[in-house]
Amino acid sequence: MKFSPTSFQKWAILLVSIAVALAVLFTGFYARNVVLKSNPCQMTYSKRDKTEIPLCGKNCEYKLWKVSNSLNKKLNPQPVLYIPGHLGSAAQARSLASHMHNEDEYFQYFALDFNEGYSALHGSDILAQAYVANQALHVIKNLYKSKRNLAIGLEANSTRKIMLVGHSVGGMVARATPLLSNHPACS
């Protein structure tokens, strides 16, 4: 014996289906207009300037960038070096710098650019990038020692500590920096 819905049952199924569809649609509109708009997390928008700082000569494949607020050209008191991870970009430091620069002008961000290179494939790549990171630490320390920067309000401090922030494999690069012979003292 086959089940054959009556005309009333067909209309009841149709009306229940429409009611469920409208309830889902209403819930979607409510979630979009009320819940998502009240979310305190916002997109990071920034107007950061990147200035290239000479790192290791004209033919160097890696670069060091100073990331700063477009309104403030001076060096801020606390240097932070961002080291990108495997296939990472120095542009990723912009988001980190944006949040900090919007709050205060204490941190000065620098970012290494490894040309979005491979770093997770072999340990020698990590060591090579750690060697370059140590060169960047020397350059940053020298920036903070220069007389020109003293004139804009920074005191001379030869033992200034530099914070390292590494993303993914960049963290392994940062951890390898003190193991190499070119690591600057007190960094």
Secondary structure as UniProt FT lines:
FT   HELIX           7..30
FT   HELIX           31..35
FT   TURN            36..38
FT   STRAND          48..53
FT   TURN            58..59
FT   STRAND          63..69
FT   TURN            70..71
FT   STRAND          78..83
FT   TURN            86..87
FT   HELIX           90..92
FT   HELIX           93..103
FT   STRAND          107..113
FT   TURN            115..116
FT   HELIX           123..145
FT   HELIX           147..150
FT   TURN            151..153
FT   TURN            158..159
FT   STRAND          163..166
FT   HELIX           169..176
FT   HELIX           177..179
FT   TURN            181..182
FT   TURN            185..186
//
